[in-house]
Each structure stands twice: as structure tokens, then as C-alpha cells.
Amino acid sequence: MARPLSPKLDWNTANPIWAQSLNPVIANPMNNVSILENIVLKTGSNIINHKLGRMMIGWVLTDIQADQNVYRSAPLNDLTLTLTASGPVTLSIGVF
């Protein structure tokens, strides 16, 4: 853990300490989540365009409107997310 910043540090001393503290927070991929709302899945496999324009790192369910199991059923790629649902469901997904 980085040591606390002191108001009496000169810039050359404080700058590396700030970078050490803030860079991991800034670099967190969850800072760039894009929400895909009201995606309708049918029972079985569903291919969704994640619209990121780059290789996808991960995804999270942000809302699910039925008691169904949903899981990723193909490797992540730069265009689509493949989800399999145990039944029909409408959901929202955070992709990053």
C-alpha cells in the first residue's frame, strides 16, 4: 500500500507517490463499462454485438428480469458476446 501523502511534500517527491496510488485506480477496466440495456435472450445460445470496437475483457449482468441462468458459452472476442440462457429473459449487461 502506498504511504499517505503529506501536504509538505515537494512536487518531485509527491509525483511518484501520487502515480503509484492513482494509476491502478485509473487503469481499472471497470472504469470503461458500457451498458447494453434490454437485451432479449431466447432459450439456448445468443450472439450479442458488444459494440466496444476492441477485444472484450469481461462482462457483468446489471439487470435480469426473470429467474434464468445465463452464462458465457464462447471465448471473448472483438465483436460479439455469446451467452446461453436457460429460458427466455430480458437483461442488461455491462461490457468492458
Backbone as a printed PyTorch tensor [residue, N CA C, xyz], in Angstrom:
tensor([[[  0.8530,  -1.1650,   0.0000],
         [  0.0000,   0.0000,   0.0000],
         [  0.8950,   1.2230,   0.0000]],

        [[  0.5050,   2.2390,  -0.7620],
         [  1.2890,   3.4660,  -0.8320],
         [  1.2110,   4.2180,   0.4860]],

        [[  2.2750,   4.9070,   0.7960],
         [  2.2640,   5.6840,   2.0330],
         [  1.3890,   6.9320,   1.8500]],

        [[  0.8540,   7.4850,   2.9320],
         [ -0.0250,   8.6550,   2.8390],
         [  0.7170,   9.8610,   2.2760]],

        [[ -0.0060,  10.7040,   1.5500],
         [  0.5800,  11.9230,   1.0100],
         [  0.5850,  13.0030,   2.0860]],

        [[  1.6570,  13.7290,   2.1440],
         [  1.7840,  14.8220,   3.1090],
         [  1.6310,  16.1440,   2.3630]],

        [[  0.9590,  17.1270,   2.9500],
         [  0.8400,  18.4260,   2.2860],
         [  2.1830,  19.1500,   2.1790]],

        [[  3.2100,  18.6630,   2.8500],
         [  4.5150,  19.3260,   2.8320],
         [  5.4970,  18.6890,   1.8470]],

        [[  5.0530,  17.7060,   1.0460],
         [  5.9610,  17.0800,   0.0870],
         [  6.1920,  18.0050,  -1.0930]],

        [[  7.4440,  18.0760,  -1.5650],
         [  7.7090,  18.8240,  -2.7850],
         [  7.2170,  18.0080,  -3.9820]],

        [[  7.0490,  18.6650,  -5.1220],
         [  6.4560,  18.0270,  -6.3020],
         [  7.2380,  16.7910,  -6.7380]],

        [[  8.5500,  16.8500,  -6.7720],
         [  9.3490,  15.7150,  -7.2440],
         [  9.1950,  14.4890,  -6.3530]],

        [[  8.9200,  14.6920,  -5.0980],
         [  8.6890,  13.5700,  -4.1850],
         [  7.2470,  13.0970,  -4.2690]],

        [[  6.3070,  14.0400,  -4.3470],
         [  4.8890,  13.6930,  -4.3460],
         [  4.4410,  13.0410,  -5.6490]],

        [[  4.9740,  13.4850,  -6.7770],
         [  4.5120,  12.9920,  -8.0720],
         [  4.5870,  11.4650,  -8.1920]],

        [[  5.7140,  10.8020,  -7.8790],
         [  5.7400,   9.3360,  -7.9800],
         [  4.8060,   8.6580,  -6.9720]],

        [[  4.6190,   9.2740,  -5.8150],
         [  3.7200,   8.6870,  -4.8230],
         [  2.2790,   8.7520,  -5.3230]],

        [[  1.8800,   9.8920,  -5.9080],
         [  0.5290,  10.0240,  -6.4570],
         [  0.3180,   9.0060,  -7.5770]],

        [[  1.3100,   8.9000,  -8.4660],
         [  1.1840,   7.9580,  -9.5790],
         [  1.0310,   6.5280,  -9.0690]],

        [[  1.8180,   6.1610,  -8.0730],
         [  1.7420,   4.8140,  -7.5030],
         [  0.3640,   4.5670,  -6.9010]],

        [[ -0.2520,   5.5870,  -6.3330],
         [ -1.5620,   5.4370,  -5.7110],
         [ -2.7010,   5.4820,  -6.7180]],

        [[ -2.6180,   6.3550,  -7.7060],
         [ -3.7420,   6.5940,  -8.6080],
         [ -3.7390,   5.7380,  -9.8780]],

        [[ -2.5730,   5.3790, -10.4020],
         [ -2.5250,   4.6340, -11.6620],
         [ -3.3080,   3.3230, -11.6260]],

        [[ -3.2510,   2.5250, -10.5590],
         [ -4.0720,   1.3000, -10.5430],
         [ -5.5780,   1.5900, -10.5820]],

        [[ -5.9890,   2.6760,  -9.9730],
         [ -7.4120,   3.0460,  -9.9950],
         [ -7.8140,   3.4720, -11.3950]],

        [[ -6.9990,   4.3040, -12.0310],
         [ -7.2900,   4.7930, -13.3750],
         [ -7.2690,   3.6570, -14.3860]],

        [[ -6.3850,   2.6890, -14.2310],
         [ -6.2310,   1.5930, -15.1850],
         [ -7.2780,   0.4930, -15.0370]],

        [[ -8.1070,   0.5500, -14.0090],
         [ -9.1070,  -0.4900, -13.7820],
         [-10.0710,  -0.5740, -14.9580]],

        [[-10.1950,  -1.7270, -15.6310],
         [-11.0890,  -1.8410, -16.7880],
         [-12.5550,  -1.5720, -16.4590]],

        [[-12.9370,  -1.7100, -15.2010],
         [-14.3270,  -1.4420, -14.8300],
         [-14.6770,   0.0430, -14.9420]],

        [[-13.6710,   0.9050, -15.1160],
         [-13.9380,   2.3280, -15.3390],
         [-14.5190,   2.5910, -16.7180]],

        [[-14.4090,   1.6300, -17.6260],
         [-14.8730,   1.8030, -19.0050],
         [-16.0170,   0.8630, -19.3470]],

        [[-16.9250,   0.6490, -18.4120],
         [-18.0650,  -0.2410, -18.6560],
         [-19.0670,   0.4570, -19.5570]],

        [[-19.5360,  -0.2710, -20.5600],
         [-20.6110,   0.1950, -21.4340],
         [-21.8220,  -0.6990, -21.1540]],

        [[-22.9830,  -0.0840, -20.9270],
         [-24.1800,  -0.8510, -20.5810],
         [-25.0200,  -1.1100, -21.8320]],

        [[-25.2860,  -2.3730, -22.0990],
         [-26.2220,  -2.7790, -23.1620],
         [-27.5460,  -3.0830, -22.4690]],

        [[-28.5630,  -2.2490, -22.7160],
         [-29.8280,  -2.3590, -21.9920],
         [-30.8690,  -3.1500, -22.7650]],

        [[-31.7280,  -3.8240, -22.0020],
         [-32.9040,  -4.5260, -22.5210],
         [-32.5750,  -5.4820, -23.6690]],

        [[-31.5750,  -6.3190, -23.4430],
         [-31.2060,  -7.3630, -24.3990],
         [-32.1490,  -8.5460, -24.1730]],

        [[-32.8050,  -8.9950, -25.2300],
         [-33.7350, -10.1220, -25.1320],
         [-33.0050, -11.3850, -25.5680]],

        [[-32.9240, -12.3530, -24.6500],
         [-32.2990, -13.6380, -24.9650],
         [-33.3690, -14.6960, -25.1120]],

        [[-33.1760, -15.5630, -26.0740],
         [-34.0420, -16.7300, -26.2190],
         [-33.4040, -17.9010, -25.4850]],

        [[-34.1330, -18.9610, -25.2890],
         [-33.5750, -20.1630, -24.6820],
         [-32.4570, -20.6900, -25.5780]],

        [[-31.3250, -21.0140, -24.9920],
         [-30.1840, -21.5160, -25.7530],
         [-29.1670, -20.4320, -26.0150]],

        [[-28.4210, -20.5820, -27.1040],
         [-27.3050, -19.7020, -27.4260],
         [-27.7720, -18.4080, -28.0870]],

        [[-27.1560, -17.2950, -27.6790],
         [-27.4840, -15.9730, -28.2050],
         [-26.1870, -15.2210, -28.4790]],

        [[-26.0650, -14.6310, -29.6610],
         [-24.8780, -13.8540, -30.0120],
         [-25.2560, -12.3770, -29.9670]],

        [[-24.4920, -11.6090, -29.1940],
         [-24.7760, -10.1980, -28.9640],
         [-23.5770,  -9.3740, -29.4320]],

        [[-23.8320,  -8.3270, -30.2110],
         [-22.7780,  -7.4030, -30.6020],
         [-22.4700,  -6.5260, -29.3910]],

        [[-21.2520,  -6.5910, -28.8630],
         [-20.9330,  -5.8230, -27.6570],
         [-20.5930,  -4.3650, -27.9540]],

        [[-20.3710,  -3.9880, -29.2020],
         [-20.1970,  -2.6010, -29.6520],
         [-18.9930,  -1.8850, -29.0430]],

        [[-18.0120,  -2.6200, -28.5610],
         [-16.8460,  -1.9890, -27.9470],
         [-15.8180,  -1.5350, -28.9850]],

        [[-15.7890,  -2.1990, -30.1260],
         [-14.8040,  -1.8550, -31.1380],
         [-13.3880,  -2.2830, -30.7820]],

        [[-13.2740,  -3.2360, -29.8820],
         [-11.9770,  -3.7570, -29.4340],
         [-12.2130,  -5.1060, -28.7670]],

        [[-11.1240,  -5.7480, -28.3880],
         [-11.2310,  -7.0220, -27.6740],
         [-11.9320,  -6.7970, -26.3370]],

        [[-12.9150,  -7.6170, -26.0640],
         [-13.6580,  -7.5270, -24.8160],
         [-12.8350,  -8.1400, -23.6830]],

        [[-12.8930,  -7.5220, -22.4990],
         [-12.1750,  -8.0340, -21.3290],
         [-13.1020,  -8.8500, -20.4390]],

        [[-14.3520,  -8.3910, -20.2990],
         [-15.2910,  -9.0990, -19.4390],
         [-16.6840,  -8.5120, -19.5180]],

        [[-17.5820,  -9.0740, -18.7350],
         [-18.9710,  -8.6170, -18.7120],
         [-19.5870,  -8.9190, -17.3530]],

        [[-20.6290,  -8.1560, -17.0210],
         [-21.3870,  -8.3790, -15.7970],
         [-22.8670,  -8.1490, -16.1040]],

        [[-23.7170,  -8.9130, -15.4450],
         [-25.1470,  -8.6510, -15.5410],
         [-25.4720,  -7.4590, -14.6570]],

        [[-26.1330,  -6.4570, -15.2140],
         [-26.5240,  -5.3090, -14.4110],
         [-28.0100,  -5.3390, -14.0740]],

        [[-28.7840,  -6.1130, -14.8300],
         [-30.2140,  -6.2760, -14.5500],
         [-30.6720,  -7.5380, -15.2540]],

        [[-31.4790,  -8.3390, -14.5790],
         [-32.0600,  -9.5310, -15.1930],
         [-33.5180,  -9.6030, -14.7480]],

        [[-34.4200,  -9.8040, -15.7120],
         [-35.8390,  -9.6580, -15.4410],
         [-36.5950, -10.9820, -15.3350]],

        [[-35.8800, -12.0710, -15.1270],
         [-36.5220, -13.3790, -14.9280],
         [-35.5430, -14.2870, -14.2010]],

        [[-36.0800, -15.3380, -13.6210],
         [-35.2510, -16.3000, -12.8900],
         [-34.7010, -17.3240, -13.8760]],

        [[-33.6270, -16.9270, -14.5930],
         [-32.9970, -17.8020, -15.5770],
         [-31.4910, -17.8190, -15.3300]],

        [[-30.8540, -18.8980, -15.7180],
         [-29.3960, -18.9770, -15.6750],
         [-28.8480, -18.4420, -16.9860]],

        [[-27.8200, -17.6030, -16.9040],
         [-27.1760, -17.0350, -18.0870],
         [-25.6750, -17.1910, -17.9100]],

        [[-25.0160, -17.7000, -18.9400],
         [-23.5630, -17.8510, -18.8720],
         [-22.9430, -17.6490, -20.2420]],

        [[-21.6480, -17.2840, -20.2430],
         [-20.9060, -17.1160, -21.4890],
         [-20.5740, -18.4970, -22.0380]],

        [[-20.8320, -18.6870, -23.3270],
         [-20.6320, -20.0170, -23.9020],
         [-19.6800, -20.0340, -25.0940]],

        [[-18.9070, -18.9780, -25.2670],
         [-17.8710, -18.9340, -26.3070],
         [-16.7820, -17.9830, -25.8200]],

        [[-15.5770, -18.1270, -26.3400],
         [-14.4880, -17.2320, -25.9190],
         [-14.8090, -15.7690, -26.2180]],

        [[-14.2650, -14.8760, -25.4000],
         [-14.4150, -13.4420, -25.6530],
         [-13.6960, -13.0850, -26.9500]],

        [[-14.2500, -12.1140, -27.6800],
         [-13.6110, -11.6710, -28.9130],
         [-13.8460, -10.1830, -29.1260]],

        [[-13.4400,  -9.6710, -30.2880],
         [-13.5160,  -8.2280, -30.5180],
         [-14.8380,  -7.7510, -31.1100]],

        [[-15.7980,  -8.6470, -31.3510],
         [-17.0690,  -8.2390, -31.9480],
         [-18.2980,  -8.6340, -31.1400]],

        [[-18.3000,  -9.8430, -30.6050],
         [-19.5350, -10.3730, -30.0300],
         [-19.3240, -11.0060, -28.6550]],

        [[-20.4340, -11.1590, -27.9640],
         [-20.5050, -11.8930, -26.7050],
         [-21.5560, -12.9780, -26.9040]],

        [[-21.1910, -14.2240, -26.6650],
         [-22.1370, -15.3300, -26.8150],
         [-22.5910, -15.7790, -25.4370]],

        [[-23.8890, -15.6350, -25.1820],
         [-24.4810, -16.0320, -23.9090],
         [-25.4960, -17.1320, -24.1470]],

        [[-25.5560, -18.0650, -23.2260],
         [-26.5720, -19.1090, -23.2510],
         [-27.5070, -18.8820, -22.0700]],

        [[-28.8050, -18.9370, -22.3440],
         [-29.8220, -18.7220, -21.3140],
         [-30.6480, -19.9890, -21.1420]],

        [[-31.0360, -20.2750, -19.8960],
         [-31.8410, -21.4670, -19.6100],
         [-33.3080, -21.2700, -20.0130]],

        [[-33.6930, -20.0380, -20.2810],
         [-35.0540, -19.7140, -20.7160],
         [-35.0770, -18.3030, -21.2420]],

        [[-36.1950, -17.8840, -21.8320],
         [-36.2570, -16.5250, -22.3580],
         [-36.1330, -15.4950, -21.2290]],

        [[-35.3850, -14.4320, -21.5030],
         [-35.1310, -13.4180, -20.4800],
         [-34.7090, -12.1000, -21.1340]],

        [[-35.0890, -11.0100, -20.5020],
         [-34.5990,  -9.6910, -20.8900],
         [-33.6260,  -9.2430, -19.8110]],

        [[-32.4800,  -8.7360, -20.2380],
         [-31.4580,  -8.3310, -19.2760],
         [-30.6530,  -7.1550, -19.7820]],

        [[-29.8860,  -6.5730, -18.9030],
         [-28.9120,  -5.5380, -19.2630],
         [-27.5430,  -6.0470, -18.8470]],

        [[-26.5480,  -5.7300, -19.6800],
         [-25.2010,  -6.2630, -19.4980],
         [-24.2080,  -5.1110, -19.5050]],

        [[-23.2910,  -5.1300, -18.5610],
         [-22.1630,  -4.2080, -18.5930],
         [-21.0070,  -4.9190, -19.2560]],

        [[-20.4790,  -4.3270, -20.3330],
         [-19.3490,  -4.9300, -21.0500],
         [-18.1530,  -3.9970, -20.9390]],

        [[-16.9830,  -4.5950, -20.8350],
         [-15.7560,  -3.7930, -20.7250],
         [-14.5900,  -4.5280, -21.3600]]])
